[in-house]
Amino acid sequence: MEDVARSRAFYLRVLGPFGYRLLRDFGAEAAGLGTEQYAVLGLVRSPPGFPSTHLAFRVDSHAEVERFHAEALAAGGRDNGAPGLRPHYHPHYFAGFVLDPDGHNLEVVCHAP
């Protein structure tokens, strides 16, 4: 990420409803988010042009997929696939996709019917 502060704010807003919080803060250089004692998502400053990545988060319901997608868009993310079934993966694969402020693809998926 080019701007750790911007990414920190984005991810806290988007993942906060799912219990994620800021666990480690290294200012403009890095931040760590997680749901318990240890950070499971590291946001680290990268040089411009650093390759993007795909992150997937599993949730328990279709409503949570829809909530994540809507919150990500409200926080400044860009739509990369509205919430819906993706039966080409499997019959119950319900996912939504958003690009974060640095262009990383975020997927939130529910595998339950």
Backbone atoms as SQL, in Angstrom:
CREATE TABLE atoms (id INTEGER PRIMARY KEY, chain TEXT, resi INTEGER, resn TEXT, atom TEXT, x REAL, y REAL, z REAL);
INSERT INTO atoms VALUES
  (1, 'A', 1, 'MET', 'N', 0.827, -1.167, 0.000),
  (2, 'A', 1, 'MET', 'CA', 0.000, 0.000, 0.000),
  (3, 'A', 1, 'MET', 'C', 0.879, 1.240, 0.000),
  (4, 'A', 2, 'GLU', 'N', 0.430, 2.199, -0.738),
  (5, 'A', 2, 'GLU', 'CA', 1.206, 3.431, -0.833),
  (6, 'A', 2, 'GLU', 'C', 0.941, 4.352, 0.355),
  (7, 'A', 3, 'ASP', 'N', -0.261, 4.328, 0.896),
  (8, 'A', 3, 'ASP', 'CA', -0.641, 5.225, 1.990),
  (9, 'A', 3, 'ASP', 'C', -1.236, 4.378, 3.126),
  (10, 'A', 4, 'VAL', 'N', -0.412, 4.065, 4.109),
  (11, 'A', 4, 'VAL', 'CA', -0.843, 3.184, 5.203),
  (12, 'A', 4, 'VAL', 'C', -1.992, 3.809, 5.995),
  (13, 'A', 5, 'ALA', 'N', -1.960, 5.111, 6.215),
  (14, 'A', 5, 'ALA', 'CA', -3.039, 5.759, 6.977),
  (15, 'A', 5, 'ALA', 'C', -4.383, 5.606, 6.258),
  (16, 'A', 6, 'ARG', 'N', -4.374, 5.820, 4.956),
  (17, 'A', 6, 'ARG', 'CA', -5.613, 5.669, 4.171),
  (18, 'A', 6, 'ARG', 'C', -6.094, 4.223, 4.219),
  (19, 'A', 7, 'SER', 'N', -5.164, 3.284, 4.054),
  (20, 'A', 7, 'SER', 'CA', -5.532, 1.863, 4.082),
  (21, 'A', 7, 'SER', 'C', -6.003, 1.441, 5.464),
  (22, 'A', 8, 'ARG', 'N', -5.353, 1.940, 6.525),
  (23, 'A', 8, 'ARG', 'CA', -5.764, 1.630, 7.897),
  (24, 'A', 8, 'ARG', 'C', -7.212, 2.052, 8.105),
  (25, 'A', 9, 'ALA', 'N', -7.551, 3.272, 7.716),
  (26, 'A', 9, 'ALA', 'CA', -8.916, 3.776, 7.886),
  (27, 'A', 9, 'ALA', 'C', -9.909, 2.934, 7.081),
  (28, 'A', 10, 'PHE', 'N', -9.553, 2.596, 5.846),
  (29, 'A', 10, 'PHE', 'CA', -10.428, 1.799, 4.994),
  (30, 'A', 10, 'PHE', 'C', -10.693, 0.428, 5.613),
  (31, 'A', 11, 'TYR', 'N', -9.624, -0.284, 5.977),
  (32, 'A', 11, 'TYR', 'CA', -9.789, -1.646, 6.496),
  (33, 'A', 11, 'TYR', 'C', -10.459, -1.672, 7.873),
  (34, 'A', 12, 'LEU', 'N', -10.194, -0.693, 8.706),
  (35, 'A', 12, 'LEU', 'CA', -10.885, -0.657, 10.006),
  (36, 'A', 12, 'LEU', 'C', -12.381, -0.453, 9.812),
  (37, 'A', 13, 'ARG', 'N', -12.749, 0.401, 8.868),
  (38, 'A', 13, 'ARG', 'CA', -14.172, 0.639, 8.617),
  (39, 'A', 13, 'ARG', 'C', -14.831, -0.606, 8.018),
  (40, 'A', 14, 'VAL', 'N', -14.151, -1.249, 7.073),
  (41, 'A', 14, 'VAL', 'CA', -14.733, -2.388, 6.375),
  (42, 'A', 14, 'VAL', 'C', -14.735, -3.655, 7.230),
  (43, 'A', 15, 'LEU', 'N', -13.662, -3.879, 7.982),
  (44, 'A', 15, 'LEU', 'CA', -13.557, -5.112, 8.772),
  (45, 'A', 15, 'LEU', 'C', -14.009, -4.949, 10.219),
  (46, 'A', 16, 'GLY', 'N', -14.159, -3.719, 10.686),
  (47, 'A', 16, 'GLY', 'CA', -14.607, -3.473, 12.061),
  (48, 'A', 16, 'GLY', 'C', -15.898, -4.186, 12.427),
  (49, 'A', 17, 'PRO', 'N', -16.912, -4.178, 11.546),
  (50, 'A', 17, 'PRO', 'CA', -18.151, -4.886, 11.875),
  (51, 'A', 17, 'PRO', 'C', -17.971, -6.388, 12.068),
  (52, 'A', 18, 'PHE', 'N', -16.847, -6.930, 11.639),
  (53, 'A', 18, 'PHE', 'CA', -16.577, -8.359, 11.769),
  (54, 'A', 18, 'PHE', 'C', -15.591, -8.653, 12.899),
  (55, 'A', 19, 'GLY', 'N', -15.371, -7.648, 13.752),
  (56, 'A', 19, 'GLY', 'CA', -14.551, -7.851, 14.935),
  (57, 'A', 19, 'GLY', 'C', -13.090, -7.507, 14.795),
  (58, 'A', 20, 'TYR', 'N', -12.661, -7.075, 13.625),
  (59, 'A', 20, 'TYR', 'CA', -11.253, -6.686, 13.449),
  (60, 'A', 20, 'TYR', 'C', -11.013, -5.330, 14.098),
  (61, 'A', 21, 'ARG', 'N', -9.818, -5.192, 14.688),
  (62, 'A', 21, 'ARG', 'CA', -9.439, -3.912, 15.291),
  (63, 'A', 21, 'ARG', 'C', -7.940, -3.712, 15.097),
  (64, 'A', 22, 'LEU', 'N', -7.494, -2.506, 15.323),
  (65, 'A', 22, 'LEU', 'CA', -6.083, -2.189, 15.190),
  (66, 'A', 22, 'LEU', 'C', -5.330, -2.766, 16.384),
  (67, 'A', 23, 'LEU', 'N', -4.386, -3.660, 16.114),
  (68, 'A', 23, 'LEU', 'CA', -3.617, -4.293, 17.177),
  (69, 'A', 23, 'LEU', 'C', -2.168, -3.819, 17.204),
  (70, 'A', 24, 'ARG', 'N', -1.638, -3.408, 16.076),
  (71, 'A', 24, 'ARG', 'CA', -0.271, -2.900, 15.979),
  (72, 'A', 24, 'ARG', 'C', -0.295, -1.670, 15.089),
  (73, 'A', 25, 'ASP', 'N', 0.387, -0.607, 15.512),
  (74, 'A', 25, 'ASP', 'CA', 0.409, 0.623, 14.725),
  (75, 'A', 25, 'ASP', 'C', 1.829, 1.149, 14.658),
  (76, 'A', 26, 'PHE', 'N', 2.351, 1.216, 13.451),
  (77, 'A', 26, 'PHE', 'CA', 3.700, 1.725, 13.225),
  (78, 'A', 26, 'PHE', 'C', 3.651, 2.960, 12.333),
  (79, 'A', 27, 'GLY', 'N', 2.639, 3.795, 12.562),
  (80, 'A', 27, 'GLY', 'CA', 2.520, 5.061, 11.853),
  (81, 'A', 27, 'GLY', 'C', 2.402, 4.894, 10.357),
  (82, 'A', 28, 'ALA', 'N', 3.219, 5.641, 9.610),
  (83, 'A', 28, 'ALA', 'CA', 3.159, 5.653, 8.156),
  (84, 'A', 28, 'ALA', 'C', 3.770, 4.397, 7.532),
  (85, 'A', 29, 'GLU', 'N', 4.398, 3.557, 8.338),
  (86, 'A', 29, 'GLU', 'CA', 5.093, 2.390, 7.795),
  (87, 'A', 29, 'GLU', 'C', 4.261, 1.116, 7.774),
  (88, 'A', 30, 'ALA', 'N', 3.453, 0.884, 8.800),
  (89, 'A', 30, 'ALA', 'CA', 2.726, -0.382, 8.861),
  (90, 'A', 30, 'ALA', 'C', 1.647, -0.343, 9.937),
  (91, 'A', 31, 'ALA', 'N', 0.700, -1.272, 9.814),
  (92, 'A', 31, 'ALA', 'CA', -0.347, -1.463, 10.813),
  (93, 'A', 31, 'ALA', 'C', -0.751, -2.928, 10.776),
  (94, 'A', 32, 'GLY', 'N', -1.210, -3.441, 11.908),
  (95, 'A', 32, 'GLY', 'CA', -1.671, -4.825, 11.989),
  (96, 'A', 32, 'GLY', 'C', -3.077, -4.874, 12.547),
  (97, 'A', 33, 'LEU', 'N', -3.967, -5.564, 11.869),
  (98, 'A', 33, 'LEU', 'CA', -5.349, -5.721, 12.297),
  (99, 'A', 33, 'LEU', 'C', -5.616, -7.181, 12.605),
  (100, 'A', 34, 'GLY', 'N', -6.500, -7.418, 13.554),
  (101, 'A', 34, 'GLY', 'CA', -6.886, -8.771, 13.903),
  (102, 'A', 34, 'GLY', 'C', -8.117, -8.767, 14.763),
  (103, 'A', 35, 'THR', 'N', -8.550, -9.963, 15.154),
  (104, 'A', 35, 'THR', 'CA', -9.751, -10.100, 15.968),
  (105, 'A', 35, 'THR', 'C', -9.422, -10.496, 17.398),
  (106, 'A', 36, 'GLU', 'N', -8.197, -10.883, 17.628),
  (107, 'A', 36, 'GLU', 'CA', -7.821, -11.307, 18.971),
  (108, 'A', 36, 'GLU', 'C', -6.529, -10.641, 19.374),
  (109, 'A', 37, 'GLN', 'N', -5.620, -11.373, 19.899),
  (110, 'A', 37, 'GLN', 'CA', -4.376, -10.834, 20.427),
  (111, 'A', 37, 'GLN', 'C', -3.350, -10.533, 19.341),
  (112, 'A', 38, 'TYR', 'N', -3.387, -11.281, 18.236),
  (113, 'A', 38, 'TYR', 'CA', -2.362, -11.160, 17.209),
  (114, 'A', 38, 'TYR', 'C', -2.945, -10.625, 15.906),
  (115, 'A', 39, 'ALA', 'N', -2.178, -9.796, 15.248),
  (116, 'A', 39, 'ALA', 'CA', -2.592, -9.266, 13.952),
  (117, 'A', 39, 'ALA', 'C', -2.568, -10.378, 12.910),
  (118, 'A', 40, 'VAL', 'N', -3.604, -10.443, 12.103),
  (119, 'A', 40, 'VAL', 'CA', -3.664, -11.432, 11.033),
  (120, 'A', 40, 'VAL', 'C', -3.659, -10.764, 9.653),
  (121, 'A', 41, 'LEU', 'N', -3.782, -9.450, 9.627),
  (122, 'A', 41, 'LEU', 'CA', -3.706, -8.702, 8.378),
  (123, 'A', 41, 'LEU', 'C', -2.692, -7.587, 8.574),
  (124, 'A', 42, 'GLY', 'N', -1.620, -7.644, 7.836),
  (125, 'A', 42, 'GLY', 'CA', -0.588, -6.618, 7.914),
  (126, 'A', 42, 'GLY', 'C', -0.709, -5.658, 6.753),
  (127, 'A', 43, 'LEU', 'N', -0.725, -4.371, 7.083),
  (128, 'A', 43, 'LEU', 'CA', -0.734, -3.324, 6.067),
  (129, 'A', 43, 'LEU', 'C', 0.645, -2.681, 6.105),
  (130, 'A', 44, 'VAL', 'N', 1.402, -2.835, 5.062),
  (131, 'A', 44, 'VAL', 'CA', 2.795, -2.385, 5.040),
  (132, 'A', 44, 'VAL', 'C', 3.002, -1.462, 3.847),
  (133, 'A', 45, 'ARG', 'N', 3.662, -0.333, 4.101),
  (134, 'A', 45, 'ARG', 'CA', 3.933, 0.622, 3.025),
  (135, 'A', 45, 'ARG', 'C', 4.787, -0.047, 1.965),
  (136, 'A', 46, 'SER', 'N', 4.377, 0.126, 0.709),
  (137, 'A', 46, 'SER', 'CA', 5.087, -0.445, -0.430),
  (138, 'A', 46, 'SER', 'C', 5.388, 0.672, -1.421),
  (139, 'A', 47, 'PRO', 'N', 6.379, 0.487, -2.243),
  (140, 'A', 47, 'PRO', 'CA', 6.685, 1.507, -3.248),
  (141, 'A', 47, 'PRO', 'C', 5.579, 1.599, -4.296),
  (142, 'A', 48, 'PRO', 'N', 5.427, 2.758, -4.939),
  (143, 'A', 48, 'PRO', 'CA', 4.435, 2.882, -6.011),
  (144, 'A', 48, 'PRO', 'C', 4.669, 1.801, -7.072),
  (145, 'A', 49, 'GLY', 'N', 3.579, 1.276, -7.607),
  (146, 'A', 49, 'GLY', 'CA', 3.678, 0.259, -8.636),
  (147, 'A', 49, 'GLY', 'C', 3.844, -1.153, -8.123),
  (148, 'A', 50, 'PHE', 'N', 3.814, -1.330, -6.802),
  (149, 'A', 50, 'PHE', 'CA', 3.932, -2.674, -6.226),
  (150, 'A', 50, 'PHE', 'C', 2.759, -3.511, -6.719),
  (151, 'A', 51, 'PRO', 'N', 2.972, -4.763, -7.098),
  (152, 'A', 51, 'PRO', 'CA', 1.875, -5.588, -7.649),
  (153, 'A', 51, 'PRO', 'C', 0.702, -5.722, -6.673),
  (154, 'A', 52, 'SER', 'N', -0.491, -5.737, -7.232),
  (155, 'A', 52, 'SER', 'CA', -1.681, -5.898, -6.394),
  (156, 'A', 52, 'SER', 'C', -1.844, -7.364, -6.014),
  (157, 'A', 53, 'THR', 'N', -2.763, -7.592, -5.086),
  (158, 'A', 53, 'THR', 'CA', -2.999, -8.944, -4.582),
  (159, 'A', 53, 'THR', 'C', -4.495, -9.185, -4.450),
  (160, 'A', 54, 'HIS', 'N', -4.862, -10.407, -4.134),
  (161, 'A', 54, 'HIS', 'CA', -6.255, -10.799, -3.921),
  (162, 'A', 54, 'HIS', 'C', -6.358, -11.336, -2.496),
  (163, 'A', 55, 'LEU', 'N', -7.228, -10.723, -1.695),
  (164, 'A', 55, 'LEU', 'CA', -7.474, -11.183, -0.327),
  (165, 'A', 55, 'LEU', 'C', -8.916, -11.673, -0.242),
  (166, 'A', 56, 'ALA', 'N', -9.123, -12.814, 0.388),
  (167, 'A', 56, 'ALA', 'CA', -10.470, -13.354, 0.545),
  (168, 'A', 56, 'ALA', 'C', -10.776, -13.528, 2.026),
  (169, 'A', 57, 'PHE', 'N', -11.968, -13.120, 2.420),
  (170, 'A', 57, 'PHE', 'CA', -12.440, -13.243, 3.795),
  (171, 'A', 57, 'PHE', 'C', -13.720, -14.067, 3.775),
  (172, 'A', 58, 'ARG', 'N', -13.783, -15.087, 4.627),
  (173, 'A', 58, 'ARG', 'CA', -14.973, -15.928, 4.720),
  (174, 'A', 58, 'ARG', 'C', -15.888, -15.390, 5.807),
  (175, 'A', 59, 'VAL', 'N', -17.168, -15.312, 5.512),
  (176, 'A', 59, 'VAL', 'CA', -18.183, -14.907, 6.484),
  (177, 'A', 59, 'VAL', 'C', -19.262, -15.984, 6.524),
  (178, 'A', 60, 'ASP', 'N', -20.203, -15.839, 7.438),
  (179, 'A', 60, 'ASP', 'CA', -21.172, -16.902, 7.690),
  (180, 'A', 60, 'ASP', 'C', -22.524, -16.741, 6.999),
  (181, 'A', 61, 'SER', 'N', -22.780, -15.587, 6.365),
  (182, 'A', 61, 'SER', 'CA', -24.101, -15.400, 5.760),
  (183, 'A', 61, 'SER', 'C', -24.022, -14.515, 4.519),
  (184, 'A', 62, 'HIS', 'N', -25.039, -14.635, 3.688),
  (185, 'A', 62, 'HIS', 'CA', -25.150, -13.785, 2.504),
  (186, 'A', 62, 'HIS', 'C', -25.286, -12.324, 2.925),
  (187, 'A', 63, 'ALA', 'N', -26.009, -12.076, 4.018),
  (188, 'A', 63, 'ALA', 'CA', -26.184, -10.701, 4.508),
  (189, 'A', 63, 'ALA', 'C', -24.838, -10.074, 4.873),
  (190, 'A', 64, 'GLU', 'N', -23.921, -10.868, 5.423),
  (191, 'A', 64, 'GLU', 'CA', -22.608, -10.334, 5.768),
  (192, 'A', 64, 'GLU', 'C', -21.793, -10.017, 4.506),
  (193, 'A', 65, 'VAL', 'N', -21.954, -10.812, 3.462),
  (194, 'A', 65, 'VAL', 'CA', -21.299, -10.502, 2.185),
  (195, 'A', 65, 'VAL', 'C', -21.814, -9.155, 1.676),
  (196, 'A', 66, 'GLU', 'N', -23.119, -8.992, 1.703),
  (197, 'A', 66, 'GLU', 'CA', -23.729, -7.749, 1.227),
  (198, 'A', 66, 'GLU', 'C', -23.300, -6.561, 2.080),
  (199, 'A', 67, 'ARG', 'N', -23.235, -6.759, 3.382),
  (200, 'A', 67, 'ARG', 'CA', -22.822, -5.680, 4.293),
  (201, 'A', 67, 'ARG', 'C', -21.372, -5.276, 4.027),
  (202, 'A', 68, 'PHE', 'N', -20.472, -6.257, 3.912),
  (203, 'A', 68, 'PHE', 'CA', -19.064, -5.987, 3.635),
  (204, 'A', 68, 'PHE', 'C', -18.927, -5.200, 2.334),
  (205, 'A', 69, 'HIS', 'N', -19.590, -5.663, 1.287),
  (206, 'A', 69, 'HIS', 'CA', -19.502, -5.020, -0.021),
  (207, 'A', 69, 'HIS', 'C', -19.985, -3.574, 0.060),
  (208, 'A', 70, 'ALA', 'N', -21.135, -3.349, 0.682),
  (209, 'A', 70, 'ALA', 'CA', -21.682, -2.000, 0.804),
  (210, 'A', 70, 'ALA', 'C', -20.765, -1.102, 1.629),
  (211, 'A', 71, 'GLU', 'N', -20.236, -1.616, 2.720),
  (212, 'A', 71, 'GLU', 'CA', -19.351, -0.826, 3.581),
  (213, 'A', 71, 'GLU', 'C', -18.060, -0.481, 2.850),
  (214, 'A', 72, 'ALA', 'N', -17.532, -1.428, 2.090),
  (215, 'A', 72, 'ALA', 'CA', -16.303, -1.173, 1.331),
  (216, 'A', 72, 'ALA', 'C', -16.526, -0.082, 0.291),
  (217, 'A', 73, 'LEU', 'N', -17.661, -0.102, -0.388),
  (218, 'A', 73, 'LEU', 'CA', -17.957, 0.949, -1.363),
  (219, 'A', 73, 'LEU', 'C', -18.118, 2.299, -0.668),
  (220, 'A', 74, 'ALA', 'N', -18.800, 2.311, 0.468),
  (221, 'A', 74, 'ALA', 'CA', -18.984, 3.562, 1.212),
  (222, 'A', 74, 'ALA', 'C', -17.661, 4.115, 1.738),
  (223, 'A', 75, 'ALA', 'N', -16.694, 3.224, 1.962),
  (224, 'A', 75, 'ALA', 'CA', -15.388, 3.644, 2.488),
  (225, 'A', 75, 'ALA', 'C', -14.421, 4.060, 1.377),
  (226, 'A', 76, 'GLY', 'N', -14.867, 4.025, 0.133),
  (227, 'A', 76, 'GLY', 'CA', -14.010, 4.455, -0.965),
  (228, 'A', 76, 'GLY', 'C', -13.506, 3.351, -1.862),
  (229, 'A', 77, 'GLY', 'N', -13.936, 2.111, -1.613),
  (230, 'A', 77, 'GLY', 'CA', -13.554, 1.017, -2.499),
  (231, 'A', 77, 'GLY', 'C', -14.313, 1.107, -3.814),
  (232, 'A', 78, 'ARG', 'N', -13.856, 0.367, -4.807),
  (233, 'A', 78, 'ARG', 'CA', -14.499, 0.342, -6.125),
  (234, 'A', 78, 'ARG', 'C', -15.060, -1.050, -6.383),
  (235, 'A', 79, 'ASP', 'N', -16.282, -1.077, -6.879),
  (236, 'A', 79, 'ASP', 'CA', -16.946, -2.347, -7.156),
  (237, 'A', 79, 'ASP', 'C', -16.131, -3.175, -8.146),
  (238, 'A', 80, 'ASN', 'N', -15.981, -4.462, -7.830),
  (239, 'A', 80, 'ASN', 'CA', -15.290, -5.382, -8.729),
  (240, 'A', 80, 'ASN', 'C', -16.095, -6.676, -8.882),
  (241, 'A', 81, 'GLY', 'N', -17.382, -6.594, -8.553),
  (242, 'A', 81, 'GLY', 'CA', -18.270, -7.758, -8.647),
  (243, 'A', 81, 'GLY', 'C', -19.292, -7.719, -7.534),
  (244, 'A', 82, 'ALA', 'N', -20.521, -7.402, -7.864),
  (245, 'A', 82, 'ALA', 'CA', -21.587, -7.285, -6.860),
  (246, 'A', 82, 'ALA', 'C', -21.817, -8.622, -6.158),
  (247, 'A', 83, 'PRO', 'N', -22.330, -8.572, -4.933),
  (248, 'A', 83, 'PRO', 'CA', -22.640, -9.809, -4.221),
  (249, 'A', 83, 'PRO', 'C', -23.610, -10.679, -5.025),
  (250, 'A', 84, 'GLY', 'N', -23.314, -11.959, -5.046),
  (251, 'A', 84, 'GLY', 'CA', -24.181, -12.889, -5.751),
  (252, 'A', 84, 'GLY', 'C', -23.571, -14.276, -5.799),
  (253, 'A', 85, 'LEU', 'N', -24.367, -15.207, -6.295),
  (254, 'A', 85, 'LEU', 'CA', -23.899, -16.587, -6.432),
  (255, 'A', 85, 'LEU', 'C', -22.866, -16.681, -7.554),
  (256, 'A', 86, 'ARG', 'N', -21.858, -17.510, -7.330),
  (257, 'A', 86, 'ARG', 'CA', -20.843, -17.841, -8.337),
  (258, 'A', 86, 'ARG', 'C', -20.846, -19.363, -8.480),
  (259, 'A', 87, 'PRO', 'N', -21.894, -19.929, -9.126),
  (260, 'A', 87, 'PRO', 'CA', -22.044, -21.385, -9.182),
  (261, 'A', 87, 'PRO', 'C', -20.931, -22.097, -9.955),
  (262, 'A', 88, 'HIS', 'N', -20.138, -21.366, -10.717),
  (263, 'A', 88, 'HIS', 'CA', -19.022, -22.010, -11.414),
  (264, 'A', 88, 'HIS', 'C', -17.930, -22.442, -10.426),
  (265, 'A', 89, 'TYR', 'N', -17.946, -21.902, -9.174),
  (266, 'A', 89, 'TYR', 'CA', -17.038, -22.382, -8.128),
  (267, 'A', 89, 'TYR', 'C', -17.656, -23.565, -7.397),
  (268, 'A', 90, 'HIS', 'N', -18.872, -23.372, -6.892),
  (269, 'A', 90, 'HIS', 'CA', -19.709, -24.445, -6.350),
  (270, 'A', 90, 'HIS', 'C', -21.111, -23.884, -6.146),
  (271, 'A', 91, 'PRO', 'N', -22.133, -24.717, -5.980),
  (272, 'A', 91, 'PRO', 'CA', -23.521, -24.245, -5.980),
  (273, 'A', 91, 'PRO', 'C', -23.865, -23.192, -4.925),
  (274, 'A', 92, 'HIS', 'N', -23.130, -23.124, -3.817),
  (275, 'A', 92, 'HIS', 'CA', -23.476, -22.195, -2.741),
  (276, 'A', 92, 'HIS', 'C', -22.469, -21.059, -2.581),
  (277, 'A', 93, 'TYR', 'N', -21.566, -20.894, -3.544),
  (278, 'A', 93, 'TYR', 'CA', -20.508, -19.885, -3.454),
  (279, 'A', 93, 'TYR', 'C', -21.126, -18.511, -3.678),
  (280, 'A', 94, 'PHE', 'N', -21.317, -17.754, -2.591),
  (281, 'A', 94, 'PHE', 'CA', -21.928, -16.425, -2.634),
  (282, 'A', 94, 'PHE', 'C', -20.847, -15.426, -2.258),
  (283, 'A', 95, 'ALA', 'N', -20.482, -14.548, -3.187),
  (284, 'A', 95, 'ALA', 'CA', -19.344, -13.654, -2.945),
  (285, 'A', 95, 'ALA', 'C', -19.591, -12.270, -3.531),
  (286, 'A', 96, 'GLY', 'N', -18.822, -11.312, -3.020),
  (287, 'A', 96, 'GLY', 'CA', -18.773, -9.966, -3.557),
  (288, 'A', 96, 'GLY', 'C', -17.313, -9.537, -3.625),
  (289, 'A', 97, 'PHE', 'N', -17.006, -8.639, -4.561),
  (290, 'A', 97, 'PHE', 'CA', -15.626, -8.229, -4.791),
  (291, 'A', 97, 'PHE', 'C', -15.520, -6.704, -4.845),
  (292, 'A', 98, 'VAL', 'N', -14.457, -6.181, -4.237),
  (293, 'A', 98, 'VAL', 'CA', -14.199, -4.739, -4.202),
  (294, 'A', 98, 'VAL', 'C', -12.705, -4.527, -4.358),
  (295, 'A', 99, 'LEU', 'N', -12.335, -3.446, -5.059),
  (296, 'A', 99, 'LEU', 'CA', -10.939, -3.033, -5.112),
  (297, 'A', 99, 'LEU', 'C', -10.702, -2.011, -4.009),
  (298, 'A', 100, 'ASP', 'N', -9.678, -2.228, -3.182),
  (299, 'A', 100, 'ASP', 'CA', -9.369, -1.279, -2.107),
  (300, 'A', 100, 'ASP', 'C', -8.710, -0.029, -2.702),
  (301, 'A', 101, 'PRO', 'N', -8.383, 0.976, -1.880),
  (302, 'A', 101, 'PRO', 'CA', -7.815, 2.214, -2.415),
  (303, 'A', 101, 'PRO', 'C', -6.519, 2.038, -3.203),
  (304, 'A', 102, 'ASP', 'N', -5.803, 0.933, -3.004),
  (305, 'A', 102, 'ASP', 'CA', -4.570, 0.679, -3.749),
  (306, 'A', 102, 'ASP', 'C', -4.770, -0.293, -4.903),
  (307, 'A', 103, 'GLY', 'N', -6.008, -0.705, -5.163),
  (308, 'A', 103, 'GLY', 'CA', -6.289, -1.595, -6.269),
  (309, 'A', 103, 'GLY', 'C', -6.206, -3.077, -5.948),
  (310, 'A', 104, 'HIS', 'N', -6.081, -3.421, -4.665),
  (311, 'A', 104, 'HIS', 'CA', -6.066, -4.831, -4.272),
  (312, 'A', 104, 'HIS', 'C', -7.494, -5.370, -4.315),
  (313, 'A', 105, 'ASN', 'N', -7.658, -6.570, -4.829),
  (314, 'A', 105, 'ASN', 'CA', -8.969, -7.189, -4.947),
  (315, 'A', 105, 'ASN', 'C', -9.364, -7.848, -3.628),
  (316, 'A', 106, 'LEU', 'N', -10.469, -7.407, -3.054),
  (317, 'A', 106, 'LEU', 'CA', -10.992, -7.992, -1.817),
  (318, 'A', 106, 'LEU', 'C', -12.221, -8.811, -2.155),
  (319, 'A', 107, 'GLU', 'N', -12.232, -10.021, -1.686),
  (320, 'A', 107, 'GLU', 'CA', -13.368, -10.898, -1.869),
  (321, 'A', 107, 'GLU', 'C', -13.916, -11.251, -0.502),
  (322, 'A', 108, 'VAL', 'N', -15.220, -11.232, -0.378),
  (323, 'A', 108, 'VAL', 'CA', -15.863, -11.748, 0.830),
  (324, 'A', 108, 'VAL', 'C', -16.823, -12.817, 0.364),
  (325, 'A', 109, 'VAL', 'N', -16.734, -13.986, 1.018),
  (326, 'A', 109, 'VAL', 'CA', -17.456, -15.141, 0.508),
  (327, 'A', 109, 'VAL', 'C', -18.157, -15.903, 1.637),
  (328, 'A', 110, 'CYS', 'N', -19.333, -16.411, 1.301),
  (329, 'A', 110, 'CYS', 'CA', -20.085, -17.302, 2.176),
  (330, 'A', 110, 'CYS', 'C', -20.293, -18.602, 1.408),
  (331, 'A', 111, 'HIS', 'N', -19.990, -19.726, 2.052),
  (332, 'A', 111, 'HIS', 'CA', -20.140, -21.036, 1.414),
  (333, 'A', 111, 'HIS', 'C', -21.435, -21.734, 1.827),
  (334, 'A', 112, 'ALA', 'N', -22.211, -21.127, 2.707),
  (335, 'A', 112, 'ALA', 'CA', -23.452, -21.743, 3.184),
  (336, 'A', 112, 'ALA', 'C', -24.590, -21.517, 2.194),
  (337, 'A', 113, 'PRO', 'N', -25.540, -22.431, 2.162),
  (338, 'A', 113, 'PRO', 'CA', -26.707, -22.247, 1.267),
  (339, 'A', 113, 'PRO', 'C', -27.559, -21.054, 1.675);
